[in-house]
Amino acid sequence: MKRSLIKTVTIVLTACVLSGCSAVTTPTTNGTTEPETSIETSESTEATTTTEARGHYEYKPVVMSSIFLDIMGEDMYDAYKNYIKAVQNGEEEFAVKSENDYDWMLGQFPSNFQPVYEVYTESNYAGAFKDGKATFQYKIPKEELAQKQAEFEKMVTGILNEVLRDDYSDVEKVLALYIYFSNNYTYDYDTYNKMSDEPVQGICAYRFFTTKHGICAECSAAFSFLLLQAGVDAVGCGGNRESDGEGHAWTYVTINGKNYHVDPTFVMESGNCLSYFMMTDEQRYNEGGFKQEENRVACHYKSDRNGSEYTADDDFFAPLWGGTLISFDHEKKLIYYNDADGNPKTFDYSAFG
């Protein structure tokens, strides 16, 4: 089996220790007129109280991170799009330029950008590629796969249209989904504990979506996927803690040409902590001990792209770190939060739209 097709994560997946955040308090009235976005609890994640302002997102069969595309190249991307069409049509082969492109594409692209296909299709391995065509196989009947995909698409668009508005900026989309994860998903400590004793199968974003719990690799993949579906450039990132070498995975977003670390796993069950929101490389190190030069952005196998070529150095969001979200006002572009000492603060993010 080629290394690009190995499904186990090459870093040890870690449980997350939460720190640096004050307790959640009841939101205060800020005097703004409707609509105001308040997402302090799972019940209040609606984009607004009016139906007209809710999202109208539709599922995108093909989404792609700019960094992932930069690493993998256009040939693999073209093969990936051909593969998607093949599955949609119930076919068993697709066009691809080389066996190397086939191996890398099928081993990497579905796990990042097609959660259902990752689980229910697989490579035919040796002999699959011949004369510009490659075959793959279905793990379940094609009709059943189509039904699961339809159900998944409905679930994804349901989340996006519940949480987001059509006119949200990229930063607002990241924040709204970040808090949605905090309030609606939990960490799977049972799976994490099992992993220290035996290999665990079925670790994937699809499991996270359908069970509403998982470990960091699943959480980060699911978060990145939702952001891509919402039009935000995002991809997975991973690293090993400097102190003990234990691994972790999170999300790397690119907005207005600048990169940021966002950790949806650390925020789960943390009371809307903002320490892991739009982090720089330095803040990522402060919250977890993950060094920039050792982090692996997008792909855990390509040794020539282990994170050192991508930097996150914009500290615009630094005032939020250590704080706890109260609410955000889409119209005024303000975030209301309590700082680490419990003092109410206001943060103006209008520079990001």
C-alpha positions in Angstrom: 0.0 0.0 0.0 1.4 3.3 -1.0 2.1 5.9 1.7 -0.4 8.4 0.1 -3.2 5.9 0.7 -2.5 5.2 4.4 -5.5 6.5 6.3 -4.0 6.6 9.7 -2.7 10.0 10.8 1.0 10.2 11.1 0.9 12.3 14.2 -0.4 11.0 17.5 -3.8 12.6 18.1 -4.1 14.3 21.4 -6.8 15.3 24.0 -7.0 19.0 24.4 -6.3 21.0 27.6 -8.3 24.3 27.8 -6.7 27.3 29.4 -6.7 31.1 29.5 -10.5 31.8 29.3 -12.9 33.3 31.7 -16.3 31.8 32.3 -19.3 32.6 30.0 -21.6 35.3 31.2 -25.1 36.3 30.1 -25.0 38.6 27.1 -25.7 42.3 27.7 -28.0 44.5 25.7 -25.9 46.6 23.3 -28.6 48.9 22.1 -28.4 47.9 18.5 -31.5 47.4 16.3 -32.5 44.1 14.6 -30.7 42.1 13.4 -28.1 41.3 16.0 -26.3 38.0 15.9 -25.9 36.3 19.3 -24.3 32.8 19.4 -23.7 32.3 23.1 -25.5 28.9 23.2 -26.4 26.2 20.7 -30.0 27.5 20.7 -28.9 31.0 19.7 -26.7 30.2 16.7 -29.2 31.5 14.2 -27.9 34.2 11.9 -30.8 36.4 12.7 -34.4 36.2 13.9 -35.7 37.0 10.4 -36.1 34.3 7.8 -35.0 36.6 5.0 -31.6 37.1 6.5 -30.7 33.4 7.0 -28.3 31.7 4.7 -29.2 30.2 1.4 -26.1 28.1 0.9 -26.1 25.2 -1.6 -23.8 22.2 -1.5 -20.7 22.5 -3.7 -19.6 19.1 -5.1 -16.0 20.3 -5.6 -14.3 22.6 -3.0 -10.5 23.2 -2.8 -8.0 24.9 -0.5 -5.6 27.2 -2.3 -2.7 25.9 -0.2 -3.7 22.3 -0.9 -3.9 23.0 -4.6 -0.5 24.7 -4.5 1.0 21.7 -2.9 -0.6 19.0 -5.0 -0.9 20.7 -8.4 -3.4 21.1 -11.2 -3.0 17.5 -12.6 -4.2 16.0 -9.3 -6.9 18.5 -9.0 -8.2 17.7 -12.5 -8.1 14.0 -11.6 -10.0 14.8 -8.5 -12.8 16.5 -10.4 -12.9 13.6 -12.8 -13.2 11.2 -9.9 -16.1 13.2 -8.4 -18.0 13.1 -11.7 -17.4 9.4 -12.0 -18.9 8.7 -8.5 -21.8 11.0 -9.2 -22.6 9.1 -12.4 -22.0 5.7 -10.8 -19.0 4.9 -12.9 -15.9 3.0 -11.9 -13.1 4.8 -13.7 -11.9 8.3 -14.4 -9.2 10.1 -16.4 -5.8 10.8 -14.7 -2.4 11.6 -16.2 -0.2 9.3 -14.2 -0.2 6.5 -11.6 1.5 8.8 -9.2 -1.3 11.4 -9.6 -3.8 8.6 -9.0 -2.2 7.3 -5.9 -1.7 10.8 -4.3 -5.1 12.1 -5.3 -7.2 9.2 -4.1 -5.2 8.9 -0.9 -5.5 12.6 0.0 -8.3 14.5 -1.7 -11.4 12.6 -0.5 -10.3 12.7 3.1 -10.0 16.5 2.9 -12.8 17.4 0.6 -15.3 14.6 0.2 -16.2 13.0 3.6 -18.8 10.5 2.2 -16.7 9.3 -0.7 -13.7 8.9 1.6 -15.6 6.3 3.6 -17.4 4.5 0.8 -15.0 4.3 -2.1 -11.4 3.1 -2.3 -8.5 2.5 -4.6 -8.1 -0.6 -6.6 -4.3 -0.3 -5.8 -1.9 -2.2 -8.1 -3.0 -2.3 -11.7 -5.7 0.4 -11.2 -4.0 2.8 -13.6 -3.6 2.1 -17.4 -3.5 4.4 -20.4 -4.7 7.6 -18.8 -7.5 5.9 -16.9 -7.8 4.6 -13.4 -10.3 2.5 -11.6 -11.7 2.5 -8.1 -14.3 0.5 -6.2 -17.4 1.1 -4.1 -17.6 -0.3 -0.6 -21.4 -0.2 -0.6 -24.0 -0.4 -3.4 -24.0 2.7 -5.6 -27.6 3.5 -4.9 -26.9 3.4 -1.1 -23.9 5.7 -1.6 -26.0 8.2 -3.5 -28.6 8.2 -0.7 -25.9 8.7 2.0 -24.4 11.6 -0.1 -27.8 13.2 -0.4 -28.4 13.0 3.3 -25.0 14.4 4.0 -25.5 17.3 1.6 -28.8 18.1 3.4 -27.1 18.0 6.8 -24.2 20.3 5.6 -26.4 22.9 4.0 -28.7 22.7 7.1 -25.8 23.7 9.4 -24.6 26.5 7.1 -28.1 28.0 6.6 -28.8 27.8 10.4 -25.5 29.4 11.5 -24.6 31.8 8.7 -26.1 34.6 6.7 -25.6 35.2 3.0 -23.9 38.6 3.8 -21.4 37.3 6.4 -17.8 38.2 5.8 -15.2 35.4 5.9 -14.2 36.4 9.5 -17.9 36.2 10.6 -18.3 32.8 9.0 -15.2 31.5 10.8 -16.4 32.9 14.1 -20.0 31.7 13.8 -18.9 28.1 12.9 -16.2 28.2 15.6 -18.8 28.9 18.3 -21.2 26.4 16.7 -18.5 23.7 17.2 -18.0 24.9 20.8 -21.7 24.4 21.5 -22.7 21.5 19.4 -19.9 18.9 19.3 -17.9 17.1 22.0 -14.5 15.5 22.2 -14.4 11.7 21.9 -12.2 10.7 24.9 -13.1 7.0 24.6 -11.6 6.8 21.1 -8.6 8.8 22.1 -7.9 6.5 25.0 -8.3 3.4 22.8 -5.7 4.7 20.4 -2.9 4.4 23.0 -3.5 0.6 23.1 -4.7 -0.4 19.6 -5.3 0.9 16.0 -8.7 2.6 15.7 -10.5 2.4 12.4 -13.0 4.8 10.9 -11.4 8.0 12.0 -12.8 10.6 9.6 -14.8 13.8 9.2 -17.9 11.8 8.2 -18.0 10.1 11.6 -17.6 13.4 13.3 -20.5 14.9 11.4 -22.8 12.0 12.0 -22.0 11.3 15.7 -21.3 14.9 16.7 -18.2 13.9 18.5 -14.6 13.0 17.6 -10.9 13.5 18.0 -8.9 16.4 16.7 -8.2 15.1 13.2 -11.9 14.5 12.6 -12.9 17.9 14.1 -10.4 19.9 12.1 -11.3 18.2 8.9 -15.0 18.8 9.5 -14.5 22.4 10.4 -12.3 23.0 7.3 -14.8 21.3 5.1 -17.7 23.5 6.3 -15.6 26.7 5.8 -14.8 25.6 2.3 -18.5 25.0 1.6 -19.2 28.5 2.9 -16.6 30.0 0.6 -13.7 30.4 3.1 -10.3 29.2 2.1 -9.4 26.6 4.7 -7.3 23.4 5.1 -6.1 21.1 7.9 -2.9 21.6 9.8 -1.0 19.5 12.3 1.9 19.5 14.6 3.6 17.9 17.5 3.8 19.6 20.9 7.4 20.6 21.7 7.3 19.4 25.3 6.3 15.8 24.8 5.9 15.2 21.1 2.2 14.5 21.3 0.4 15.4 18.1 -2.6 17.5 17.3 -4.6 18.8 14.3 -6.5 22.0 13.7 -7.5 24.3 10.8 -5.5 26.8 8.8 -7.5 29.6 7.2 -6.5 32.2 4.6 -8.4 35.5 4.5 -7.4 38.6 2.6 -4.1 37.0 1.7 -3.2 36.3 5.4 -3.0 33.0 7.2 -4.4 32.2 10.6 -4.6 29.1 12.9 -8.1 28.2 14.2 -8.5 25.3 16.6 -12.1 24.0 16.7 -11.1 21.0 18.9 -9.7 23.1 21.8 -12.8 25.3 21.8 -15.2 22.4 22.1 -16.9 22.5 25.5 -14.7 25.5 26.5 -17.4 28.1 27.0 -16.8 30.0 23.7 -13.1 30.6 24.5 -11.5 33.0 22.0 -7.9 31.9 22.7 -7.9 29.6 19.7 -9.5 32.0 17.2 -7.5 33.5 14.3 -4.1 32.7 15.9 -0.7 33.7 14.7 2.2 31.2 14.7 3.3 32.7 18.0 -0.1 32.3 19.6 -0.4 28.7 18.2 2.9 28.0 20.1 1.6 29.7 23.2 -1.6 27.7 23.1 -0.3 24.2 22.8 3.5 24.4 22.1 3.3 23.8 18.4 6.3 25.4 16.6 5.7 26.9 13.2 8.7 25.3 11.5 7.5 21.9 12.6 3.8 22.3 11.7 2.5 20.4 8.6 0.0 22.5 6.6 -2.4 20.7 4.3 -0.5 17.4 3.8 1.1 15.2 6.5 3.1 13.2 3.9 4.8 15.7 1.7 8.1 16.3 3.4 8.9 19.3 1.2 5.9 21.2 2.5 5.9 20.7 6.3 4.6 24.2 7.2 7.8 26.2 7.0 6.8 27.9 3.7 3.5 29.2 5.2 3.4 31.8 8.0 0.7 33.3 10.1 2.0 36.5 11.5 -1.0 39.0 11.5 -1.9 39.7 15.2 -5.0 41.8 14.4 -7.2 39.5 16.6 -4.7 39.4 19.5 -7.0 41.4 21.9 -9.5 38.6 21.8 -7.1 35.9 23.0 -7.9 34.8 26.6 -11.4 36.2 26.3 -14.8 34.6 26.1 -17.4 35.5 23.5 -20.6 37.1 24.5 -22.0 38.0 21.0 -21.1 39.7 17.8 -23.0 42.4 15.9 -22.9 41.9 12.1 -24.2 45.3 11.3 -21.8 47.3 13.5 -18.9 44.8 13.0 -18.3 44.5 16.7 -17.5 41.5 18.9 -18.6 41.7 22.5 -16.6 39.6 24.9 -15.2 39.3 28.4 -11.5 39.5 28.8 -9.4 37.0 30.9 -10.2 39.0 34.0 -14.0 39.0 33.3 -14.2 42.6 32.1 -16.6 43.3 29.3 -14.8 44.4 26.1 -15.7 45.4 22.6 -13.6 44.5 19.5 -14.0 46.3 16.2 -13.4 44.0 13.2 -14.7 46.3 10.5 -11.3 46.2 8.8 -12.2 42.6 7.7 -15.6 43.5 6.4 
